[in-house]
Amino acid sequence: MDSQVYGIGHGSRETRDYMLQQMQSAQQNFEAQSDSIAAKGKSDASDVLACVADAEQKGKALYSDFKKRNKHAASAAESLMTAWLANVDEITFDTPNGSSSTAEAWKTAKTRAELDAL
């Protein structure tokens, strides 16, 4: 549309050059936006990995402490921790809850541990 308006007072060659310039500018803007989106995606993915690694360390520390204090519940805790670690290992930016199978296994282990605690 801009090139049509521009063409009213200018010749065909000038109009073609103007249109080409507009298209190049649009392409550069598109490339800059694409690069920005890609960089943000990489940053977000690395943030998720750092968060998962931190949660895994804290979870292992809590489990270790719990195991020392509650020897009678060690088997239920081990089952729960194994299921939780399997689920946490599958968490990514695209799958924030891990895979459906490991999430279900973790929920099942959690329910069993809660029932055993009653």
FIGU-933028 format. One record per residue: residue in one letter; chain; residue number from 1; x, y, z of N, C-alpha, C in turn. Coordinates in Angstrom, 2 decimals, decimal comma. Example, Ala and Ser with C-alpha at 12.3 -4.5 7.8 and 13.67 -1.06 7.14 Angstrom:
REM FIGU-933028
+------+------+-----+---------+---------+---------+---------+---------+---------+---------+---------+---------+
| code | unit | pos |    n_xx |    n_yy |    n_zz |   ca_xx |   ca_yy |   ca_zz |    c_xx |    c_yy |    c_zz |
+------+------+-----+---------+---------+---------+---------+---------+---------+---------+---------+---------+
|    A |    A |   1 |   13,19 |   -5,69 |    7,80 |   12,30 |   -4,50 |    7,80 |   13,20 |   -3,30 |    7,80 |
|    S |    A |   2 |   12,85 |   -2,25 |    7,08 |   13,67 |   -1,06 |    7,14 |   12,90 |    0,03 |    7,87 |
+------+------+-----+---------+---------+---------+---------+---------+---------+---------+---------+---------+
REM end
This chain:
REM FIGU-933028
+------+------+-----+---------+---------+---------+---------+---------+---------+---------+---------+---------+
| code | unit | pos |    n_xx |    n_yy |    n_zz |   ca_xx |   ca_yy |   ca_zz |    c_xx |    c_yy |    c_zz |
+------+------+-----+---------+---------+---------+---------+---------+---------+---------+---------+---------+
|    M |    A |   1 |    0,82 |   -1,18 |    0,00 |    0,00 |    0,00 |    0,00 |    0,88 |    1,26 |    0,00 |
|    D |    A |   2 |    1,92 |    1,25 |    0,84 |    2,82 |    2,41 |    0,88 |    3,44 |    2,68 |   -0,48 |
|    S |    A |   3 |    3,82 |    1,61 |   -1,17 |    4,48 |    1,80 |   -2,46 |    3,49 |    2,34 |   -3,49 |
|    Q |    A |   4 |    2,22 |    2,00 |   -3,38 |    1,22 |    2,55 |   -4,30 |    1,04 |    4,04 |   -4,06 |
|    V |    A |   5 |    1,00 |    4,43 |   -2,79 |    0,87 |    5,85 |   -2,46 |    2,14 |    6,59 |   -2,89 |
|    Y |    A |   6 |    3,29 |    5,98 |   -2,65 |    4,56 |    6,59 |   -3,04 |    4,62 |    6,77 |   -4,56 |
|    G |    A |   7 |    4,08 |    5,80 |   -5,29 |    4,14 |    5,82 |   -6,74 |    3,33 |    6,93 |   -7,39 |
|    I |    A |   8 |    2,41 |    7,53 |   -6,65 |    1,57 |    8,59 |   -7,23 |    2,42 |    9,77 |   -7,69 |
|    G |    A |   9 |    3,39 |   10,18 |   -6,91 |    4,19 |   11,34 |   -7,28 |    5,56 |   11,01 |   -7,81 |
|    H |    A |  10 |    5,85 |    9,70 |   -8,03 |    7,19 |    9,30 |   -8,46 |    7,10 |    8,37 |   -9,66 |
|    G |    A |  11 |    8,22 |    8,18 |  -10,31 |    8,27 |    7,30 |  -11,47 |    8,30 |    5,84 |  -11,07 |
|    S |    A |  12 |    8,17 |    4,96 |  -12,07 |    8,12 |    3,52 |  -11,80 |    9,44 |    3,00 |  -11,22 |
|    R |    A |  13 |   10,54 |    3,55 |  -11,68 |   11,84 |    3,10 |  -11,17 |   12,01 |    3,51 |   -9,70 |
|    E |    A |  14 |   11,68 |    4,71 |   -9,36 |   11,76 |    5,17 |   -7,98 |   10,81 |    4,38 |   -7,09 |
|    T |    A |  15 |    9,62 |    4,11 |   -7,61 |    8,64 |    3,34 |   -6,85 |    9,15 |    1,92 |   -6,60 |
|    R |    A |  16 |    9,74 |    1,30 |   -7,63 |   10,30 |   -0,05 |   -7,48 |   11,43 |   -0,05 |   -6,44 |
|    D |    A |  17 |   12,30 |    0,94 |   -6,50 |   13,39 |    1,05 |   -5,52 |   12,85 |    1,25 |   -4,11 |
|    Y |    A |  18 |   11,82 |    2,07 |   -3,99 |   11,20 |    2,30 |   -2,68 |   10,59 |    1,00 |   -2,14 |
|    M |    A |  19 |    9,89 |    0,28 |   -3,02 |    9,27 |   -0,98 |   -2,60 |   10,33 |   -1,99 |   -2,18 |
|    L |    A |  20 |   11,42 |   -2,06 |   -2,92 |   12,53 |   -2,96 |   -2,58 |   13,13 |   -2,59 |   -1,23 |
|    Q |    A |  21 |   13,30 |   -1,31 |   -1,00 |   13,84 |   -0,84 |    0,28 |   12,90 |   -1,21 |    1,43 |
|    Q |    A |  22 |   11,62 |   -1,05 |    1,22 |   10,63 |   -1,42 |    2,25 |   10,66 |   -2,92 |    2,54 |
|    M |    A |  23 |   10,78 |   -3,72 |    1,49 |   10,83 |   -5,17 |    1,67 |   12,09 |   -5,60 |    2,41 |
|    Q |    A |  24 |   13,22 |   -4,96 |    2,09 |   14,47 |   -5,28 |    2,79 |   14,39 |   -4,90 |    4,25 |
|    S |    A |  25 |   13,79 |   -3,77 |    4,53 |   13,62 |   -3,32 |    5,91 |   12,72 |   -4,29 |    6,69 |
|    A |    A |  26 |   11,66 |   -4,73 |    6,05 |   10,75 |   -5,69 |    6,69 |   11,47 |   -7,02 |    6,97 |
|    Q |    A |  27 |   12,30 |   -7,46 |    6,02 |   13,06 |   -8,70 |    6,19 |   14,05 |   -8,58 |    7,35 |
|    Q |    A |  28 |   14,72 |   -7,45 |    7,44 |   15,67 |   -7,25 |    8,54 |   14,95 |   -7,24 |    9,90 |
|    N |    A |  29 |   13,79 |   -6,61 |    9,95 |   13,01 |   -6,61 |   11,19 |   12,57 |   -8,02 |   11,56 |
|    F |    A |  30 |   12,14 |   -8,78 |   10,56 |   11,73 |  -10,16 |   10,80 |   12,89 |  -11,00 |   11,33 |
|    E |    A |  31 |   14,06 |  -10,85 |   10,72 |   15,24 |  -11,60 |   11,17 |   15,63 |  -11,22 |   12,59 |
|    A |    A |  32 |   15,55 |   -9,94 |   12,92 |   15,88 |   -9,49 |   14,28 |   14,90 |  -10,07 |   15,29 |
|    Q |    A |  33 |   13,62 |  -10,08 |   14,95 |   12,62 |  -10,66 |   15,84 |   12,83 |  -12,16 |   16,00 |
|    S |    A |  34 |   13,14 |  -12,84 |   14,91 |   13,39 |  -14,28 |   14,97 |   14,60 |  -14,59 |   15,85 |
|    D |    A |  35 |   15,66 |  -13,82 |   15,70 |   16,85 |  -14,01 |   16,53 |   16,54 |  -13,77 |   18,00 |
|    S |    A |  36 |   15,74 |  -12,75 |   18,27 |   15,36 |  -12,44 |   19,65 |   14,53 |  -13,56 |   20,27 |
|    I |    A |  37 |   13,60 |  -14,08 |   19,51 |   12,75 |  -15,18 |   19,99 |   13,59 |  -16,43 |   20,24 |
|    A |    A |  38 |   14,52 |  -16,73 |   19,34 |   15,39 |  -17,90 |   19,50 |   16,27 |  -17,75 |   20,74 |
|    A |    A |  39 |   16,82 |  -16,56 |   20,95 |   17,67 |  -16,34 |   22,13 |   16,86 |  -16,47 |   23,42 |
|    K |    A |  40 |   15,65 |  -15,95 |   23,42 |   14,80 |  -16,07 |   24,60 |   14,45 |  -17,53 |   24,87 |
|    G |    A |  41 |   14,18 |  -18,28 |   23,81 |   13,87 |  -19,70 |   23,97 |   15,04 |  -20,46 |   24,58 |
|    K |    A |  42 |   16,24 |  -20,18 |   24,12 |   17,43 |  -20,84 |   24,67 |   17,63 |  -20,44 |   26,13 |
|    S |    A |  43 |   17,43 |  -19,17 |   26,43 |   17,57 |  -18,69 |   27,80 |   16,54 |  -19,34 |   28,72 |
|    D |    A |  44 |   15,30 |  -19,41 |   28,25 |   14,24 |  -20,04 |   29,05 |   14,52 |  -21,52 |   29,28 |
|    A |    A |  45 |   14,99 |  -22,20 |   28,25 |   15,30 |  -23,63 |   28,38 |   16,43 |  -23,85 |   29,38 |
|    S |    A |  46 |   17,44 |  -23,01 |   29,36 |   18,55 |  -23,16 |   30,32 |   18,09 |  -22,80 |   31,73 |
|    D |    A |  47 |   17,17 |  -21,85 |   31,86 |   16,61 |  -21,53 |   33,18 |   15,83 |  -22,71 |   33,74 |
|    V |    A |  48 |   15,09 |  -23,40 |   32,89 |   14,34 |  -24,58 |   33,33 |   15,30 |  -25,67 |   33,78 |
|    L |    A |  49 |   16,35 |  -25,91 |   33,01 |   17,33 |  -26,93 |   33,38 |   18,00 |  -26,60 |   34,72 |
|    A |    A |  50 |   18,32 |  -25,33 |   34,94 |   18,94 |  -24,92 |   36,21 |   17,96 |  -25,12 |   37,37 |
|    C |    A |  51 |   16,70 |  -24,80 |   37,15 |   15,68 |  -24,97 |   38,18 |   15,48 |  -26,45 |   38,52 |
|    V |    A |  52 |   15,45 |  -27,29 |   37,50 |   15,29 |  -28,73 |   37,71 |   16,48 |  -29,30 |   38,46 |
|    A |    A |  53 |   17,69 |  -28,88 |   38,10 |   18,89 |  -29,35 |   38,78 |   18,88 |  -28,93 |   40,25 |
|    D |    A |  54 |   18,45 |  -27,70 |   40,51 |   18,36 |  -27,21 |   41,89 |   17,32 |  -28,01 |   42,68 |
|    A |    A |  55 |   16,17 |  -28,25 |   42,08 |   15,11 |  -29,02 |   42,76 |   15,59 |  -30,45 |   43,04 |
|    E |    A |  56 |   16,31 |  -31,02 |   42,10 |   16,82 |  -32,38 |   42,28 |   17,80 |  -32,45 |   43,45 |
|    Q |    A |  57 |   18,71 |  -31,48 |   43,53 |   19,66 |  -31,46 |   44,65 |   18,94 |  -31,31 |   45,98 |
|    K |    A |  58 |   17,99 |  -30,39 |   46,04 |   17,26 |  -30,16 |   47,29 |   16,43 |  -31,38 |   47,66 |
|    G |    A |  59 |   15,82 |  -32,00 |   46,67 |   15,04 |  -33,21 |   46,93 |   15,89 |  -34,35 |   47,47 |
|    K |    A |  60 |   17,06 |  -34,52 |   46,89 |   17,96 |  -35,58 |   47,37 |   18,44 |  -35,30 |   48,80 |
|    A |    A |  61 |   18,69 |  -34,04 |   49,10 |   19,11 |  -33,67 |   50,46 |   18,00 |  -33,94 |   51,46 |
|    L |    A |  62 |   16,77 |  -33,58 |   51,11 |   15,63 |  -33,84 |   52,00 |   15,42 |  -35,33 |   52,19 |
|    Y |    A |  63 |   15,54 |  -36,09 |   51,11 |   15,37 |  -37,54 |   51,19 |   16,44 |  -38,15 |   52,09 |
|    S |    A |  64 |   17,66 |  -37,72 |   51,95 |   18,76 |  -38,23 |   52,77 |   18,50 |  -37,96 |   54,24 |
|    D |    A |  65 |   18,06 |  -36,74 |   54,54 |   17,75 |  -36,38 |   55,92 |   16,57 |  -37,19 |   56,44 |
|    F |    A |  66 |   15,53 |  -37,35 |   55,64 |   14,35 |  -38,10 |   56,04 |   14,70 |  -39,56 |   56,30 |
|    K |    A |  67 |   15,52 |  -40,13 |   55,44 |   15,90 |  -41,54 |   55,54 |   16,65 |  -41,80 |   56,86 |
|    K |    A |  68 |   17,44 |  -40,84 |   57,29 |   18,19 |  -41,00 |   58,54 |   17,27 |  -40,95 |   59,76 |
|    R |    A |  69 |   16,23 |  -40,11 |   59,69 |   15,35 |  -39,92 |   60,84 |   14,21 |  -40,92 |   60,90 |
|    N |    A |  70 |   13,77 |  -41,44 |   59,77 |   12,59 |  -42,31 |   59,73 |   12,91 |  -43,64 |   59,05 |
|    K |    A |  71 |   13,58 |  -44,50 |   59,76 |   13,99 |  -45,76 |   59,17 |   12,80 |  -46,68 |   58,86 |
|    H |    A |  72 |   11,71 |  -46,57 |   59,62 |   10,55 |  -47,44 |   59,39 |    9,82 |  -47,10 |   58,08 |
|    A |    A |  73 |    9,95 |  -45,90 |   57,58 |    9,28 |  -45,49 |   56,34 |   10,24 |  -45,43 |   55,16 |
|    A |    A |  74 |   11,39 |  -46,04 |   55,29 |   12,43 |  -45,93 |   54,26 |   12,00 |  -46,53 |   52,93 |
|    S |    A |  75 |   11,30 |  -47,65 |   52,95 |   10,92 |  -48,28 |   51,67 |    9,89 |  -47,43 |   50,92 |
|    A |    A |  76 |    8,92 |  -46,89 |   51,63 |    7,93 |  -46,03 |   50,97 |    8,60 |  -44,75 |   50,45 |
|    A |    A |  77 |    9,52 |  -44,21 |   51,23 |   10,23 |  -43,00 |   50,82 |   11,11 |  -43,28 |   49,61 |
|    E |    A |  78 |   11,73 |  -44,44 |   49,59 |   12,58 |  -44,79 |   48,45 |   11,75 |  -44,94 |   47,17 |
|    S |    A |  79 |   10,60 |  -45,57 |   47,29 |    9,71 |  -45,71 |   46,14 |    9,24 |  -44,35 |   45,64 |
|    L |    A |  80 |    8,87 |  -43,49 |   46,58 |    8,42 |  -42,15 |   46,22 |    9,54 |  -41,35 |   45,58 |
|    M |    A |  81 |   10,73 |  -41,43 |   46,16 |   11,87 |  -40,66 |   45,64 |   12,28 |  -41,14 |   44,25 |
|    T |    A |  82 |   12,25 |  -42,43 |   44,03 |   12,60 |  -42,97 |   42,72 |   11,62 |  -42,48 |   41,65 |
|    A |    A |  83 |   10,34 |  -42,52 |   41,97 |    9,32 |  -42,05 |   41,03 |    9,46 |  -40,54 |   40,79 |
|    W |    A |  84 |    9,74 |  -39,79 |   41,85 |    9,89 |  -38,35 |   41,72 |   11,10 |  -38,00 |   40,86 |
|    L |    A |  85 |   12,23 |  -38,66 |   41,10 |   13,44 |  -38,40 |   40,30 |   13,24 |  -38,73 |   38,83 |
|    A |    A |  86 |   12,54 |  -39,84 |   38,57 |   12,26 |  -40,21 |   37,17 |   11,42 |  -39,12 |   36,51 |
|    N |    A |  87 |   10,45 |  -38,60 |   37,24 |    9,61 |  -37,54 |   36,68 |   10,39 |  -36,24 |   36,50 |
|    V |    A |  88 |   11,18 |  -35,86 |   37,47 |   11,95 |  -34,62 |   37,39 |   12,94 |  -34,67 |   36,24 |
|    D |    A |  89 |   13,52 |  -35,82 |   35,97 |   14,48 |  -35,95 |   34,87 |   13,85 |  -35,69 |   33,50 |
|    E |    A |  90 |   12,53 |  -35,79 |   33,41 |   11,85 |  -35,59 |   32,14 |   11,23 |  -34,21 |   31,99 |
|    I |    A |  91 |   11,45 |  -33,35 |   32,98 |   10,91 |  -31,99 |   32,90 |   11,79 |  -31,15 |   31,97 |
|    T |    A |  92 |   11,14 |  -30,52 |   31,02 |   11,81 |  -29,60 |   30,10 |   10,92 |  -28,37 |   29,93 |
|    F |    A |  93 |   11,38 |  -27,44 |   29,12 |   10,59 |  -26,24 |   28,83 |    9,28 |  -26,62 |   28,16 |
|    D |    A |  94 |    9,33 |  -27,62 |   27,28 |    8,14 |  -28,04 |   26,55 |    7,24 |  -28,98 |   27,34 |
|    T |    A |  95 |    7,80 |  -29,70 |   28,31 |    7,00 |  -30,61 |   29,15 |    7,22 |  -30,26 |   30,62 |
|    P |    A |  96 |    6,53 |  -29,23 |   31,11 |    6,78 |  -28,75 |   32,47 |    6,38 |  -29,74 |   33,57 |
|    N |    A |  97 |    5,58 |  -30,74 |   33,24 |    5,18 |  -31,74 |   34,23 |    5,86 |  -33,08 |   33,99 |
|    G |    A |  98 |    6,81 |  -33,13 |   33,09 |    7,45 |  -34,39 |   32,74 |    6,51 |  -35,18 |   31,82 |
|    S |    A |  99 |    6,87 |  -36,41 |   31,56 |    5,99 |  -37,22 |   30,70 |    4,77 |  -37,65 |   31,50 |
|    S |    A | 100 |    3,72 |  -37,99 |   30,81 |    2,48 |  -38,38 |   31,50 |    2,68 |  -39,68 |   32,30 |
|    S |    A | 101 |    3,48 |  -40,59 |   31,78 |    3,68 |  -41,86 |   32,49 |    4,47 |  -41,67 |   33,79 |
|    T |    A | 102 |    5,54 |  -40,86 |   33,75 |    6,31 |  -40,66 |   34,97 |    5,55 |  -39,79 |   35,97 |
|    A |    A | 103 |    4,74 |  -38,85 |   35,47 |    3,93 |  -38,02 |   36,37 |    2,89 |  -38,89 |   37,08 |
|    E |    A | 104 |    2,29 |  -39,81 |   36,36 |    1,31 |  -40,72 |   36,98 |    1,99 |  -41,65 |   37,97 |
|    A |    A | 105 |    3,16 |  -42,16 |   37,63 |    3,89 |  -43,04 |   38,56 |    4,25 |  -42,29 |   39,83 |
|    W |    A | 106 |    4,65 |  -41,03 |   39,71 |    4,98 |  -40,23 |   40,88 |    3,74 |  -39,98 |   41,73 |
|    K |    A | 107 |    2,61 |  -39,65 |   41,10 |    1,37 |  -39,42 |   41,85 |    0,92 |  -40,68 |   42,57 |
|    T |    A | 108 |    1,09 |  -41,83 |   41,91 |    0,72 |  -43,11 |   42,53 |    1,61 |  -43,39 |   43,74 |
|    A |    A | 109 |    2,91 |  -43,19 |   43,58 |    3,85 |  -43,42 |   44,69 |    3,56 |  -42,45 |   45,83 |
|    K |    A | 110 |    3,23 |  -41,23 |   45,51 |    2,91 |  -40,23 |   46,52 |    1,65 |  -40,63 |   47,30 |
|    T |    A | 111 |    0,64 |  -41,08 |   46,59 |   -0,59 |  -41,52 |   47,25 |   -0,33 |  -42,72 |   48,15 |
|    R |    A | 112 |    0,47 |  -43,68 |   47,67 |    0,80 |  -44,85 |   48,52 |    1,55 |  -44,44 |   49,77 |
|    A |    A | 113 |    2,50 |  -43,51 |   49,63 |    3,26 |  -43,06 |   50,79 |    2,35 |  -42,33 |   51,78 |
|    E |    A | 114 |    1,42 |  -41,54 |   51,27 |    0,48 |  -40,84 |   52,16 |   -0,43 |  -41,82 |   52,88 |
|    L |    A | 115 |   -0,90 |  -42,84 |   52,17 |   -1,76 |  -43,85 |   52,78 |   -0,99 |  -44,68 |   53,81 |
|    D |    A | 116 |    0,25 |  -45,01 |   53,50 |    1,07 |  -45,76 |   54,45 |    1,36 |  -44,97 |   55,71 |
|    A |    A | 117 |    1,36 |  -43,65 |   55,60 |    1,66 |  -42,79 |   56,75 |    0,47 |  -42,69 |   57,71 |
|    L |    A | 118 |   -0,71 |  -43,06 |   57,23 |   -1,91 |  -42,98 |   58,10 |   -1,93 |  -44,01 |   59,18 |
+------+------+-----+---------+---------+---------+---------+---------+---------+---------+---------+---------+
REM end
